[in-house]
Amino acid sequence: MKNIKMLKRYIGIPYNINVFGILSHTSLYFKMFIASFLIFAVILLGISYQLEKHMRVTHIEVVKDELRSITAITAFHVNGDIVEQLQYPEQEESDEYDSIKKTLLRVMNENKKIHDIYVMRKSENKEELVFVVDVAEMEEHAALGELYDIALAPDMLQGFIQPSVDVDFTNDKWGQTLSGYAPIRNSKGEVVAILGIDFDANGIKTEFEHRTTHILFDAALGMCFMLLISLLMTQKLVGRLNNIKYAIDMLLEEKLNVSVHDTGEDEIKVLASRVNKLIKKLVMDKEQMFMGSITGLINALEAKDLYTYGHSSEVSDIANDIMKELQIDPDEQFVISFAAVLHDIGKIGIPDHIIHKTTELSDEEFAIIRQHPVIGEKILEGIPSLDKIRYIVRHHHERYDGTGYPDRLVGESILLGARVITVADSFQAMISDRPYRKGMSQEVAMEELEKNKGTQFDPHIVNAFLSICRRKQYKKEAKVDKRD
């Protein structure tokens, strides 16, 4: 413990620093990244270690199998009868000795792994073997008749029975080697000597080190890959959590037009689902509150201007007929029909003396009453599910040629629902009776629509509605004043 404190002081870490305390104050992203990377790193290092260990064993076994095979094949080609004849050192100059040596040299030249190749026979002393022929790669070769201590390589004796290989590397004056042995037989089939082949241990280890280097390189690449995976996984997971955090932040700010989109199949998905349910509940509660308020406003508007309810209801009916003729999607029909009922809700904000005025409006009064689409949109903007409806309410007095109000939209930039309600609203107003004038006949109102299509009205919608008017009578009695 004392040493740890001294180390902290030496490298500049405060004496009483708490590493776990530091980690506890780091971000979740950092914690998850470190945790996932460490897990991956431990797994990868464990796999690399086991792979290196397995490859080391496998590599040695492969080398031993190769050495055993080469030794057995070479021993088969060595003439045992000649080997029996080679007994004295002076025979090294004989043709017989040279023939054996050439055979061994050819094998050595064909395999670069061979460090030494030799022929030995048993001596009278059971603890020693006798060299017959020795072909060394670099060092001086053993002379004919030179003795070799069997204690240095006890596995040699197995070679007089069958092809074999040292269990482990051996050390002698020729260096560290891995040796293979095989019996040499004479023409009678008797074992008269053994053939020994040495593979240089350094060469074998170099080969293995090359493989180990490849493993380490692959492990390093794997670590980089795991680092990337850890970053991506952590980013993905923390990103999913941040989506939930963002939604909760929006809820705290009373912004309910948000939801959590999560594609996972785990606890975070469950949490996201519950947050979405909470959002839906809050939205429904808020919408119910606003709908209650709107219902109260509609009731107040009806009491303020009896014409509005009857007018809006009939406009909704006419709009429904137009939408059926145009084969508009049922869901869109519902939205437009609802908007038709609410399209004049903004009149609740217009002074009573203007609403109830029976004479012609002044320019100032007309400018005020033209504000009712904007007021209507403001009333509805607190309900997210009524977004489409409030925009239709805002634009139901736009004109197809761009001279309408409040935004002077042109053509199909005006919402379809607003264009439909414009036709229905104008037609209903034209055929309605007022205290100061009698409503037009349906035929005259149809002529007005025809005359103003392409300017005030969408030609396609007018053509569809005129087709309906030729089949259906809309003219009704009305006793209320026009304020559109």
C-alpha positions in Angstrom: 0.0 0.0 0.0 2.8 2.3 0.9 4.5 1.7 -2.5 1.2 2.5 -4.3 0.9 5.8 -2.5 4.5 6.7 -3.4 3.8 5.8 -7.0 0.8 8.1 -7.0 2.8 10.9 -5.6 5.6 10.3 -8.2 3.4 10.4 -11.3 1.4 13.3 -10.0 -1.8 11.6 -8.8 -3.3 13.1 -5.6 -2.5 11.1 -2.5 -6.2 10.4 -1.6 -7.5 9.9 -5.2 -10.3 7.4 -5.5 -10.1 5.6 -8.9 -13.6 4.2 -8.6 -14.8 7.7 -7.6 -13.4 9.0 -10.9 -15.1 6.3 -12.9 -18.4 7.0 -11.1 -18.3 10.5 -12.4 -17.5 9.6 -16.0 -20.2 9.4 -18.7 -22.2 6.2 -19.3 -20.8 6.2 -22.8 -17.2 6.0 -21.5 -18.0 3.4 -18.8 -19.8 1.1 -21.3 -17.0 1.6 -23.9 -14.3 0.7 -21.4 -16.3 -2.3 -20.1 -17.2 -3.7 -23.5 -13.7 -3.2 -24.8 -12.1 -4.9 -21.8 -14.4 -7.8 -22.1 -13.6 -8.2 -25.8 -9.9 -7.7 -25.1 -9.8 -10.4 -22.4 -11.7 -12.8 -24.7 -9.4 -12.0 -27.6 -6.2 -12.3 -25.6 -7.5 -15.6 -24.1 -8.3 -17.0 -27.6 -4.9 -15.7 -28.9 -3.0 -17.4 -26.1 -4.8 -20.7 -26.5 -4.3 -20.5 -30.3 -0.6 -19.7 -29.9 -0.3 -22.6 -27.4 -2.1 -25.0 -29.7 -0.1 -23.8 -32.7 3.1 -24.3 -30.8 2.2 -27.9 -30.0 0.8 -28.5 -33.5 3.8 -27.0 -35.1 6.2 -29.3 -33.1 4.1 -32.3 -33.9 4.1 -31.5 -37.6 7.9 -31.0 -37.6 8.3 -34.3 -35.8 6.0 -36.1 -38.3 8.0 -34.6 -41.2 11.3 -35.6 -39.5 10.1 -39.1 -38.8 9.1 -39.5 -42.4 12.3 -38.1 -43.9 14.4 -40.3 -41.6 12.5 -43.5 -42.4 12.7 -42.9 -46.2 16.4 -42.0 -46.1 17.2 -45.1 -44.0 15.5 -47.3 -46.5 17.9 -46.0 -49.2 21.1 -46.6 -47.1 22.9 -49.9 -47.9 23.1 -51.8 -44.7 25.6 -54.3 -46.1 28.1 -51.5 -46.8 27.5 -49.9 -43.4 28.5 -53.3 -41.8 31.8 -53.2 -43.7 32.8 -49.8 -42.4 34.6 -50.6 -39.2 37.9 -48.6 -39.2 38.8 -44.9 -39.5 41.0 -45.4 -42.5 37.9 -46.6 -44.5 36.7 -42.9 -44.7 38.8 -42.8 -47.9 37.1 -45.8 -49.4 34.5 -45.8 -52.2 32.0 -47.6 -49.8 32.2 -44.7 -47.3 31.9 -42.2 -50.1 28.8 -43.8 -51.5 27.0 -43.6 -48.2 28.2 -40.0 -47.7 26.9 -39.0 -51.1 23.5 -40.5 -50.3 23.3 -38.5 -47.1 24.5 -35.3 -48.8 21.8 -35.6 -51.5 19.1 -35.8 -48.8 20.6 -32.9 -46.9 20.8 -30.7 -50.0 17.1 -31.5 -50.8 15.9 -30.4 -47.3 17.2 -27.1 -46.0 16.0 -27.9 -42.5 18.6 -30.6 -42.0 21.4 -29.5 -39.8 23.2 -32.9 -39.5 22.7 -36.4 -40.9 24.6 -39.5 -39.7 24.8 -43.2 -39.4 25.5 -44.9 -36.0 25.9 -48.4 -34.8 25.9 -49.9 -31.3 29.2 -50.3 -29.6 30.3 -53.0 -27.1 29.6 -50.4 -24.4 25.9 -50.2 -24.0 26.1 -46.6 -22.9 27.7 -45.4 -26.2 27.1 -45.5 -29.9 29.7 -45.4 -32.7 29.6 -43.0 -35.6 29.9 -44.6 -39.0 29.2 -41.7 -41.4 28.5 -38.1 -40.4 27.5 -35.3 -42.7 27.3 -32.0 -40.8 26.1 -28.7 -42.3 28.8 -26.4 -40.9 30.6 -28.0 -38.0 33.3 -30.6 -38.3 31.8 -34.0 -38.9 32.3 -36.9 -36.5 34.9 -39.3 -37.6 34.3 -43.0 -38.4 34.5 -44.8 -35.1 34.0 -41.7 -32.9 31.9 -42.5 -29.8 28.7 -40.8 -28.7 27.3 -40.8 -25.2 23.8 -42.2 -25.3 22.9 -40.3 -22.2 22.8 -37.1 -24.3 19.9 -38.5 -26.4 18.4 -41.6 -24.8 15.6 -41.6 -27.4 18.2 -42.8 -30.0 17.9 -46.4 -28.9 14.2 -46.4 -30.0 15.5 -45.9 -33.6 16.9 -49.4 -33.6 13.3 -50.7 -33.3 11.3 -48.3 -35.5 11.3 -44.7 -36.8 11.2 -42.3 -33.9 11.8 -38.7 -32.9 13.2 -37.1 -29.8 10.5 -36.2 -27.2 12.1 -32.7 -26.8 15.1 -30.7 -28.1 18.5 -32.1 -27.2 21.8 -30.4 -26.6 25.2 -31.6 -27.4 28.5 -30.2 -28.9 26.7 -29.8 -32.2 24.1 -27.5 -30.7 20.4 -27.7 -29.9 18.6 -30.0 -32.2 15.5 -32.0 -32.7 16.5 -35.4 -34.0 14.8 -38.3 -35.8 16.0 -41.9 -36.1 15.2 -44.9 -38.2 16.7 -48.5 -38.4 19.1 -49.4 -41.2 18.8 -53.0 -42.3 21.2 -55.3 -44.3 20.2 -57.6 -47.1 19.1 -60.2 -44.5 16.7 -57.7 -42.9 18.8 -57.4 -39.8 19.1 -54.0 -38.1 22.8 -53.1 -38.3 22.7 -49.4 -37.5 20.4 -46.3 -37.3 20.1 -43.2 -39.4 19.9 -40.0 -37.5 18.8 -36.6 -38.9 19.0 -33.4 -36.9 16.8 -30.4 -37.5 18.3 -27.2 -36.1 16.3 -26.0 -33.1 16.8 -22.3 -34.1 15.3 -22.9 -37.5 12.3 -24.6 -36.0 11.9 -21.8 -33.4 12.3 -19.2 -36.1 9.5 -20.7 -38.1 7.3 -20.8 -35.0 8.2 -17.2 -34.1 7.1 -16.2 -37.6 3.7 -17.8 -36.9 3.6 -16.3 -33.5 4.3 -12.9 -35.1 1.3 -13.5 -37.4 -0.8 -14.4 -34.5 0.2 -11.2 -32.6 -0.4 -9.1 -35.7 -3.8 -10.7 -36.2 -4.5 -10.2 -32.5 -3.6 -6.5 -32.8 -5.9 -6.2 -35.8 -8.5 -8.0 -33.7 -8.0 -5.5 -30.9 -8.5 -2.6 -33.3 -11.6 -4.3 -34.7 -12.9 -4.9 -31.2 -12.2 -1.3 -30.3 -14.3 -0.2 -33.3 -17.0 -2.7 -32.4 -17.0 -1.5 -28.8 -17.3 2.1 -30.0 -20.2 1.3 -32.3 -22.0 -0.9 -29.8 -21.6 1.7 -27.1 -22.6 4.5 -29.4 -25.7 2.5 -30.5 -26.7 1.6 -27.0 -26.1 5.1 -25.5 -27.8 6.6 -28.6 -30.9 4.5 -27.8 -30.8 5.7 -24.2 -30.3 9.3 -25.4 -33.5 9.0 -27.5 -35.4 8.1 -24.4 -33.7 10.9 -22.4 -34.6 13.4 -25.2 -38.2 12.3 -25.1 -38.3 12.7 -21.3 -36.7 16.2 -21.7 -39.4 17.1 -24.2 -42.1 15.9 -21.7 -40.5 18.1 -19.0 -40.8 21.0 -21.4 -44.5 20.0 -22.1 -43.7 19.3 -25.7 -45.8 16.2 -26.5 -45.2 15.9 -30.3 -42.4 13.4 -29.7 -42.0 9.6 -29.5 -39.1 7.1 -29.0 -38.2 5.0 -32.0 -36.3 2.0 -30.9 -35.5 -1.1 -33.0 -34.0 -3.3 -30.3 -35.5 -6.3 -28.6 -34.3 -5.8 -25.0 -35.0 -3.9 -21.8 -34.3 -0.6 -23.5 -37.1 -1.5 -26.0 -39.4 -2.1 -23.1 -38.4 1.2 -21.5 -38.9 3.0 -24.8 -42.4 1.4 -25.2 -43.4 2.5 -21.7 -42.2 6.1 -22.4 -44.2 6.1 -25.6 -47.3 4.9 -23.6 -46.7 7.7 -21.1 -46.5 10.2 -24.0 -49.7 8.9 -25.5 -51.5 9.1 -22.2 -50.3 12.7 -21.6 -51.3 13.6 -25.2 -54.7 12.1 -24.7 -55.1 13.9 -21.4 -54.1 17.2 -23.0 -56.2 16.6 -26.1 -59.2 15.8 -24.0 -58.6 19.0 -22.0 -58.3 21.0 -25.2 -61.2 19.3 -26.9 -63.2 20.2 -23.8 -62.1 23.8 -24.2 -62.9 23.7 -28.0 -66.3 22.2 -27.3 -66.9 25.1 -24.9 -65.7 27.6 -27.5 -68.1 26.1 -30.2 -71.0 26.3 -27.8 -70.0 29.9 -27.0 -69.7 30.6 -30.8 -73.2 29.2 -31.4 -74.6 31.4 -28.7 -72.7 34.3 -30.1 -73.6 33.7 -33.8 -76.4 31.1 -34.5 -75.4 31.2 -38.2 -72.0 29.6 -37.6 -73.2 26.2 -36.4 -75.8 25.7 -39.1 -73.4 27.0 -41.7 -70.4 24.9 -40.6 -72.6 21.8 -40.4 -73.8 22.3 -44.0 -70.3 23.1 -45.3 -69.2 19.8 -43.7 -72.0 17.9 -45.6 -71.2 19.6 -48.9 -67.4 18.9 -48.4 -68.2 15.2 -47.7 -70.1 15.0 -51.0 -67.2 16.6 -52.9 -64.7 14.2 -51.3 -66.8 11.2 -52.2 -67.0 12.4 -55.8 -63.2 12.8 -55.8 -62.7 9.4 -54.1 -60.5 10.9 -51.5 -59.0 8.5 -48.9 -61.4 7.9 -46.0 -58.9 9.0 -43.4 -58.3 12.2 -45.3 -62.1 12.7 -45.6 -62.5 12.5 -41.8 -59.8 15.2 -41.3 -61.4 17.5 -43.9 -64.9 16.9 -42.5 -63.7 17.8 -39.0 -61.9 20.9 -40.3 -65.1 22.0 -42.1 -67.0 21.9 -38.7 -64.3 23.9 -37.1 -63.3 26.2 -40.0 -65.0 29.3 -38.5 -64.0 28.7 -34.8 -61.8 31.7 -35.0 -64.9 34.0 -35.1 -65.1 33.5 -31.3 -62.3 36.1 -31.2 -64.1 38.7 -33.4 -66.0 41.5 -31.6 -69.8 41.0 -31.4 -70.6 44.3 -33.1 -68.8 43.1 -36.2 -70.3 39.6 -36.1 -73.9 40.9 -35.7 -73.6 43.9 -38.1 -76.3 43.7 -40.8 -75.0 46.4 -43.0 -71.9 46.5 -45.2 -68.6 46.1 -43.3 -66.0 48.9 -43.4 -62.5 48.2 -44.6 -61.3 48.2 -41.0 -64.0 45.9 -39.9 -63.4 43.6 -42.9 -59.7 43.5 -42.0 -60.6 42.4 -38.5 -62.9 39.7 -39.6 -60.3 38.4 -42.0 -58.2 37.5 -38.9 -60.6 34.6 -37.9 -58.6 31.9 -39.8 -55.5 32.9 -38.0 -57.3 33.0 -34.6 -58.8 29.6 -35.4 -55.4 28.1 -36.0 -54.1 29.5 -32.7 -57.0 27.9 -30.9 -56.2 24.5 -32.3 -52.4 24.6 -32.2 -52.3 23.2 -28.6 -53.6 19.8 -29.9 -50.8 17.9 -31.8 -53.3 15.5 -33.4 -55.2 18.4 -35.0 -52.1 19.8 -36.8 -53.6 19.0 -40.3 -57.0 20.4 -39.2 -55.6 23.7 -37.9 -53.7 24.3 -41.2 -56.8 23.7 -43.2 -58.7 26.1 -40.9 -55.9 28.7 -41.4 -56.1 28.4 -45.2 -59.8 28.0 -45.9 -59.9 31.6 -47.3 -56.9 31.2 -49.6 -57.7 31.7 -53.3 -56.4 29.5 -56.1 -54.8 32.5 -57.9 -52.9 33.6 -54.8 -54.9 36.6 -53.9 -56.6 35.1 -50.8 -55.6 35.4 -47.1 -53.8 35.1 -44.7 -50.8 33.7 -46.6 -51.6 34.3 -50.3 -50.9 30.7 -51.2 -51.2 29.7 -54.8 -52.7 26.6 -56.5 -51.9 23.2 -55.1 -49.6 24.7 -52.4 -53.0 25.2 -50.6 -53.9 22.1 -48.7 -56.5 19.9 -50.5 -58.8 20.1 -47.5 -58.7 23.9 -47.6 -59.5 24.0 -51.3 -62.5 21.7 -50.8 -63.8 23.7 -47.9 -63.4 27.0 -49.9 -65.8 25.7 -52.6 -68.2 24.2 -50.1 -68.1 27.3 -47.8 -68.6 29.8 -50.7 -71.4 27.8 -52.3 -73.3 27.4 -49.0 -72.9 31.1 -48.3 -74.3 32.0 -51.8 -77.4 29.9 -51.5 -78.2 31.0 -47.9 -80.8 33.7 -47.1 -79.8 36.7 -45.0 -81.8 39.5 -43.3 -80.4 42.0 -45.8 -80.6 39.8 -48.9 -82.1 36.6 -50.3 -79.8 33.7 -51.2 -79.0 32.9 -54.8 -80.7 30.0 -56.5 -78.6 26.9 -56.9 -78.3 27.5 -60.6 -76.9 31.0 -60.1 -74.5 29.8 -57.4 -73.3 27.1 -59.8 -72.7 29.8 -62.5 -70.6 31.8 -59.9 -68.5 28.7 -59.2 -68.0 28.2 -62.9 -67.1 31.8 -63.5 -64.5 31.9 -60.6 -62.8 28.5 -61.1 -59.1 29.0 -61.7 -59.1 32.3 -59.9 -60.9 31.8 -56.5 -61.5 28.0 -56.8 -59.6 24.9 -57.8 -61.0 24.0 -61.2 -60.9 20.2 -60.6 -62.9 20.6 -57.4 -65.4 22.9 -58.9 -66.0 20.5 -61.9 -66.6 17.6 -59.4 -69.0 19.7 -57.3 -70.9 21.0 -60.3 -71.4 17.4 -61.4 -72.9 16.7 -58.0 -75.2 19.8 -58.1 -76.7 18.5 -61.4 -77.9 15.5 -59.4 -78.6 17.0 -56.0 -80.5 20.0 -54.7 -78.8 22.0 -51.9 -80.9 25.1 -51.7 -82.2 25.6 -48.1 -83.7 28.4 -46.1 -81.3 30.3 -43.9 -82.0 33.2 -41.4 -78.5 34.1 -40.3 -76.0 36.6 -41.4 -72.9 35.9 -43.5 -69.5 36.6 -41.9 -66.9 34.7 -44.0 
